[in-house]
Every structure is written in C-alpha cells, then in structure tokens.
C-alpha cells in the first residue's frame, strides 16, 4: 500500500547556495521591507514615465488632427517631447 504522506516517494533536489541565501533573506523582515520599497519606487517611476509618454503621444495626435497648422505648436516641438518621453 502506498502511503502518500511518506517521504520515500518524494525526490528532493538540494538547494544551491544561491537559493539558500535567497531563502535566508526572505525570512529577514528588513530585507523584505527594503525589497518592497524598491519595487514600489520602480512602479512609481514606471507610472510617471507612462504619464509623460501618454501626454506626449496625445500631443502628437492632436497636432496631426489640427486644421490650423499656422496657429498650432510646431510639429518639431511636439515630436521632440515625444522623443524625450520615450527616452534613449
């Protein structure tokens, strides 16, 4: 009869030193807090960059649809903002 709670059915793969180090860090509340802060900072940076990119893209679309070319901002200025928003 097979006992599913028995460990002799499970093949254990030993952890690498890197995996052991990661598990040790994960148990550290300071590490977890700092990791969360880094992730949140990256999310805010990404969100801010998206807002700038969205505004620049909307400006390009609005410029394209403007019937009064002489009264509108120069296309080069709009494209320059879009390039800056996209980044290097």
Secondary structure, 3 states (H helix, E strand, C coil): CCCCCCHHHCCCCCCCHHHHHHHHHHCCHHHHHHHHHHHHHHHHHHHHHHHHHHHHHHHHHHHHHCCCCCCCCCHHHHHHHHHHHHCC
